[in-house]
Amino acid sequence: MLVLYARVPILVGIAAGALVAAAIGYGLGTLCLRMRAIYLALATWAFAESMRLLITVEYEITRGDLGLATPFLFATPRPTAYYYLFLALTLAVILAAREIVDSRIGSYMRAIRDDEEAAAVMGVDTFKWKRFVFAASAVFAAVAGGFQGHYVGLLSPTPMKFNEMAMVIVMVIVGGLRTFAGPILGAVFIEVLSEALRAWGEIRMVLFALLVIVIARGYPEGLAGISRALARRLASRIPALGPVLMPRRQSD
């Protein structure tokens, strides 16, 4: 909206969107993170749906479901330049997330994940760092969404529906919970599978739901766990490959 109405440069508009997203994530975390389990999930879902409806009804500003026509970042709809841009952005986000996970903040996050009450007893401000995660993840999503809007040439509330949010959860679970590589593997696998099954329409979501149930019940470590198991088996048969397939790493 800044790019269209205030004529600011595209990168400035994306940066502003990321700041707004961080503020919203911070505020939503402040309001919701004292909730537990299903209540937190319902509150965040209700907020997302409310935002989608607000954007839809404010037609004079947002043009509703028709969306806002956005200028192309590279003044062309050809995908090659955008492919390398999104590849670079993906690598940058992965490196940033890895730095966070390997830092003291990452230690706090793992402690909260493993046992929130024990982490609080040890002096970790659990509320503060969970709110940090809300804000940081909002920034990652906002940057990706901003660049995507200037690639497809349209920003619309239509993709904000439940299916898109569900796909993110599916990617994480299929890739492997409690792992760093899991969501990356899950995102690639589910996206490729989704494109292969595009002709099946909404039936894809039923198949993904069944896949999530099977993995959650049978192999919670998902694709990341399967990859590690295969690497261990191969390393046991070919010892020379051990340092390559099973490098020493910090706990995810």
C-alpha atoms as one frame of an Amber mdcrd trajectory, in Angstrom:
protein
   0.000   0.000   0.000   2.929   2.350   0.670   4.353   1.532  -2.752   1.029
   2.164  -4.493  -0.285   5.126  -2.505   2.847   6.850  -1.181   5.111   5.895
  -4.106   7.924   4.699  -1.851  10.551   2.296  -3.295   9.536  -1.352  -3.298
  12.232  -2.428  -0.825  11.135   0.305   1.585   7.557  -0.939   1.328   8.617
  -4.524   2.048  10.701  -3.379   5.032   7.724  -1.406   6.362   5.509  -4.454
   5.968   8.009  -6.537   7.917   8.049  -3.976  10.744   4.244  -3.926  10.901
   4.180  -7.725  10.931   6.734  -7.784  13.769   4.623  -5.341  15.769   1.477
  -7.398  15.163   3.299 -10.618  16.070   4.607  -8.989  19.238   1.169  -7.711
  20.182  -0.597 -10.971  19.349   1.980 -12.873  21.352   1.422 -10.556  24.310
  -2.309 -11.233  24.197  -2.316 -14.950  23.418   0.825 -16.634  24.735  -0.527
 -17.054  28.234  -3.128 -19.352  26.716  -2.381 -23.033  26.409  -2.910 -25.802
  23.824  -6.138 -25.546  21.825  -6.992 -22.056  23.150  -3.785 -20.581  21.716
  -4.414 -22.273  18.360  -8.014 -21.009  18.239  -7.023 -17.459  19.192  -4.330
 -17.174  16.525  -6.563 -18.746  13.870  -9.412 -16.378  14.773  -7.037 -13.411
  14.470  -5.849 -14.534  11.026  -9.427 -15.005   9.819 -10.454 -11.610  11.232
  -7.594  -9.931   9.369  -8.613 -11.650   6.137 -12.214 -10.472   6.522 -11.095
  -6.936   7.402  -8.954  -6.722   4.278 -11.828  -8.145   2.218 -14.455  -5.650
   3.393 -12.230  -2.547   3.147 -12.787  -2.494  -0.603 -12.078   1.209  -1.121
  -8.549   0.763   0.219  -7.653  -2.849  -0.535 -10.041  -3.658  -3.425 -11.188
  -6.685  -1.409 -10.779 -10.110  -2.996  -9.760  -8.470  -6.283  -6.540  -7.439
  -4.593  -4.031  -4.697  -5.259  -2.030  -4.706  -8.486   1.629  -4.422  -7.492
   4.588  -3.388  -9.661   7.052  -6.085 -10.567  10.321  -5.997  -8.674  12.391
  -6.538 -11.827   9.935  -4.860 -14.205   9.243  -8.210 -15.840   7.023 -11.235
 -15.091   9.681 -13.670 -16.376  10.534 -16.054 -13.525  14.302 -16.602 -13.866
  15.467 -13.559 -11.882  12.823 -14.168  -9.237  13.901 -17.799  -8.878  17.413
 -16.754  -7.896  16.035 -14.007  -5.665  13.820 -16.416  -3.725  16.614 -18.979
  -3.565  18.878 -16.334  -2.016  16.128 -15.258   0.395  15.550 -18.872   1.425
  19.235 -19.395   2.144  19.376 -16.122   4.084  16.388 -17.117   6.235  17.848
 -20.580   6.878  21.178 -19.060   7.944  19.423 -16.507  10.163  17.327 -19.227
  11.790  20.413 -21.378  12.279  22.200 -18.484  13.974  19.253 -17.997  16.318
  19.051 -21.712  17.124  22.800 -21.914  17.842  22.780 -18.792  20.017  21.874
 -18.348  23.661  18.352 -17.514  22.527  18.179 -20.922  20.854  19.143 -22.547
  24.147  16.283 -20.742  25.840  13.904 -21.821  23.069  14.917 -25.490  23.373
  14.572 -25.343  27.140  11.046 -23.921  26.812  10.168 -26.554  24.220  11.395
 -29.439  26.360   9.917 -28.320  29.693   8.539 -24.820  30.060   8.053 -25.035
  33.817  11.593 -26.294  34.390  12.951 -23.520  32.148  11.067 -20.915  34.190
  12.461 -22.348  37.427  15.975 -22.035  35.977  15.408 -18.323  35.342  14.372
 -18.304  31.671  11.747 -15.658  30.911   9.540 -18.046  28.950   6.919 -15.466
  28.012   9.547 -13.043  26.677  11.229 -15.575  24.421   8.001 -17.105  23.123
   6.910 -13.603  22.194  10.250 -13.110  20.444   9.551 -16.234  18.361   6.133
 -14.833  17.390   7.662 -11.549  16.212  10.649 -13.126  14.419   8.533 -15.662
  12.533   6.145 -12.854  11.533   9.079 -10.959  10.005  10.187 -14.006   8.004
   6.653 -14.500   6.658   6.194 -10.803   5.886   9.425 -10.542   3.908   8.507
 -13.633   1.872   4.983 -12.339   1.274   6.188  -8.885   0.289   8.601 -10.198
  -2.330   6.006 -12.680  -3.596   3.494  -9.870  -4.066   5.945  -8.034  -6.302
   6.581 -11.233  -8.250   2.992 -12.298  -9.012   1.898  -8.667  -9.439  -1.096
  -9.011  -7.096  -1.700  -8.918  -3.353  -5.039 -10.407  -2.344  -6.553 -11.804
   0.878  -7.588 -14.976  -0.968  -4.418 -16.965  -0.070  -4.984 -16.168   3.618
  -7.534 -18.975   3.959  -7.194 -21.932   6.314  -5.739 -24.271   3.675  -2.609
 -22.160   3.331  -2.042 -22.103   7.096  -2.708 -25.838   7.261  -0.099 -26.480
   4.566   2.593 -24.879   6.725   1.700 -27.207   9.605   1.673 -30.205   7.265
   5.158 -29.313   5.994   6.560 -29.102   9.523   5.030 -32.377  10.717   5.924
 -34.337   7.587   9.455 -32.921   7.630   9.974 -33.790  11.272   9.144 -32.101
  14.549  11.955 -31.014  16.877  14.454 -30.864  14.023  16.022 -27.952  12.147
  16.145 -29.623   8.730  12.651 -31.112   9.015  10.587 -28.089   7.947  12.956
 -27.477   5.021  12.636 -31.063   3.788   8.903 -31.027   4.452   8.388 -27.798
   2.519  10.188 -29.142  -0.563   8.484 -32.549  -0.377   4.949 -31.224   0.154
   5.308 -28.518  -2.486   6.495 -31.027  -5.097   3.774 -33.487  -4.085   1.153
 -30.734  -4.158   2.114 -29.774  -7.706   2.088 -33.420  -8.793  -1.426 -33.808
  -7.371  -2.747 -30.453  -8.566  -5.316 -32.146 -10.813  -6.861 -33.754  -7.708
  -7.989 -30.372  -6.382  -9.047 -30.261  -2.726  -8.661 -34.019  -2.400  -4.967
 -33.241  -1.895  -5.766 -31.846   1.537  -7.424 -35.124   2.538  -4.319 -37.029
   1.454  -2.056 -34.616   3.337  -4.185 -34.995   6.462  -3.867 -38.782   6.253
  -0.119 -38.427   5.729   0.148 -36.241   8.832  -1.791 -38.782  10.911   0.415
 -41.649   9.735   3.661 -39.769  10.446   2.479 -38.346  13.777   1.460 -41.811
  14.953   4.152 -43.931  13.364   7.301 -41.860  12.862   7.225 -38.387  14.519
  10.752 -37.572  13.329   9.388 -37.439   9.776  11.578 -37.055   6.711  14.490
 -35.700   8.746  14.472 -38.825  10.932  14.191 -41.103   7.924  17.111 -39.301
   6.256  19.261 -39.677   9.374  18.373 -43.378   9.679  19.325 -43.980   6.048
  22.560 -42.019   6.538  23.466 -44.111   9.596  22.783 -47.342   7.735  24.843
 -46.242   4.747  27.677 -45.014   7.003  27.737 -48.366   8.812  28.167 -50.169
   5.505  30.669 -47.680   4.056  32.714 -46.283   6.997  34.566 -43.822   4.781
  31.296 -41.937   4.245  30.649 -41.593   7.984  32.170 -38.090   8.446  30.244
 -36.839   5.409  26.855 -38.404   6.150  26.932 -38.067   9.945  28.803 -34.853
  10.820  28.916 -33.794  14.431  26.233 -31.205  15.160  24.513 -29.492  18.007
  21.127 -30.789  19.133  18.183 -29.366  17.192
